[in-house]
Amino acid sequence: MSSSRRVQLMAIGIVPLALLAMGLWLANPIPDSRNDEAEERSASATPTRAAPSATFTLTASPTSTPTPTLIPTDIPRPPMPTAPAHLDNSWQQMPVVPEVSPAMKAVYARGLALGNEPHAFAKVGDCNTEAEFFLTPFDQAGTYRLGPYADLQAVIDNFAGSFSHVSVAARTGFGPGAMFDSTWVDPNICLATEGPLACEYRLQRPSLALISLGTHYPPLAEFESRMRAVIEFSLDRGVVPILATKVDVEGGDRVNAIIVYLAQQYEVPVWNFWRAAQPLYNHGQPDGIHFTWASNFFDSPYALRHGWPVRNLTALQTLQAVWQAVSE
């Protein structure tokens, strides 16, 4: 076939295809961008809804009113008189387990409003508070026997977890002055502005605090003001401070006299552990600092001739007395 003949045939085939394409275009023209803009404006306008075919009554879901969270603030107090130069030793006749003032019930209630945990207490003190022997066994089944003190199981159950909690406010060498010194905190768990006491209260959120602090040999003249700061800091945060008297001779009788003097000023309870230790050989401290060890078997006369079981028993009794008084 000649080349001219092939061209003629191709032309004949192209014409129908072109006509077909033109027809399709006329039926479906390429959209005009101006039409798109109009449709977009129409879509963005508030649509007009058709009237519903039926009427429905909607009931609003109940909403809970959030409970406002209080923020701890320093409570204004009138100036307190400082301890006189001479304090008698009448504190030695105070009971080991304290009576609790009505004022502490108000402190406890305010603490709960601040978010304190009714099932948590804090341990604040030195080596004899930091030691694993102090109260820790009551979080370990089978390591204690209550014997005639079976009623103490209630306080053990209520504060489960606090007994073995490692407190950042309990450490060898701590006195009241260390409580506000950020040098003594772990920056991995405490804020840069916190001392041990603030950090422990933030982490533990305690409702009660067992506080057993001595001077640790700074000038005795500073002990009162520093201990006063610990008490007020606790009260401002709704934590009921339980002050313990000391057994060792560091600071002499005046340390305990000041502790009791301050407790009476602020109406806070005193755990008079000094009195509990007096019947023990060497007051339960062979070296004048640390306590003699025995198992926490309160049905054993042998155990109750040692420092640690007596310390733990009377601490439990004190916790129970304060807890029951403020929470009833």
C-alpha positions, 0 to 999 in steps of 0.5 A, a space after each residue: 500500500 502506498 504511503 498516501 493511501 495510509 494517510 487517507 485511511 488514518 484521517 478517516 479514522 481520526 475524524 469520528 474520534 474527534 467528534 466523539 470527544 467533542 460530544 463528551 466534553 459538551 456533556 461534561 464540561 471542565 468545572 469552572 474555578 469560579 463555580 468552586 469558589 461559590 460552592 465553598 462559600 455556600 458550604 461555609 455558610 450556616 446551613 438551613 436545617 429542615 424541621 425534624 419529623 419528631 420532637 425529642 426531649 434531651 436530658 442534660 447529663 449530671 455534672 459534678 462540682 469540683 471540690 476546690 483545693 486549698 493551698 497551704 499558707 502560713 497562718 498568722 500567729 501572735 508572737 510567742 514568748 520564748 522559753 525562760 532560762 529555767 524550765 523545770 523537769 515536770 515533763 518527766 511525769 507526763 504520760 508516755 502516750 499523749 492526750 490530744 487537744 481539740 485544736 489538733 482535730 481542727 488541724 487534721 481536718 484542714 489537712 484533709 481539705 488540703 489533700 493530706 492522706 488520712 492513711 499516711 504518716 511521716 517520720 522526721 528525725 535522726 539516725 534513730 528515726 531513719 533506722 530500718 528497725 524503727 516501725 518498718 517491721 509493721 509493714 512486714 507480715 510475720 516480723 512482729 507479735 502484738 500479744 496483749 496489744 492486739 488492738 494496735 492492729 487497727 493503726 497498723 492497718 490504717 497506716 500500711 505502707 508508711 511504716 516502711 516508707 523511706 523518709 527524706 526527712 529522717 537521716 543520721 545527723 539531722 536536727 531541726 535546722 537541717 529541715 529547711 536546708 536544700 543541701 540535704 535533699 536528693 535533687 532527683 526527687 525534691 524541688 530545688 527550693 525544698 528542704 527535707 521537711 517540705 519535700 517529705 510532706 509533698 511526697 508523702 502527704 501525711 496527716 500525722 508526723 512523728 518528729 524526733 529531733 535533737 540539737 545535734 550539737 549546734 548551740 542549744 540557744 538555736 534549738 528552740 527557734 528551729 524547732 518552732 519553725 518545724 512545728 509551725 511549718 507542719 501546722 500550716 500544712 495541716 500535718 499534726 506534729 507529734 513531738 518525741 522526747 529524747 533519751 540520750 543526754 545530748 543537750 541535757 534535760 533542757 532539750 526535752 524541756 523545750 520540746 514540751 514547752 513548745 508542744 504546750 504552746 502550740 497544743 501539739 501532742 508529746 510522745 514522752 519516750 524518755 519516760 518509757 525508756 527509764 526502766 530499761 538497762 542503760 535506758 535501752 542505749 548501750 552507747 548513749 545514742 543507739 538502742 538495743 535490738 530485739 524482735 518486736 514480740 510484745 508478748 515477750 518479757 525478754 523483748 520488752 527489756 530492749 530499746 527498739 521493741 519499747 520504742 516501736 511499741 510506744 510509737 504505735 500506741 502514740 500513733 493510735 491515740 492521736 489518730 483515733 482522737 483526731 479522726 473520730 
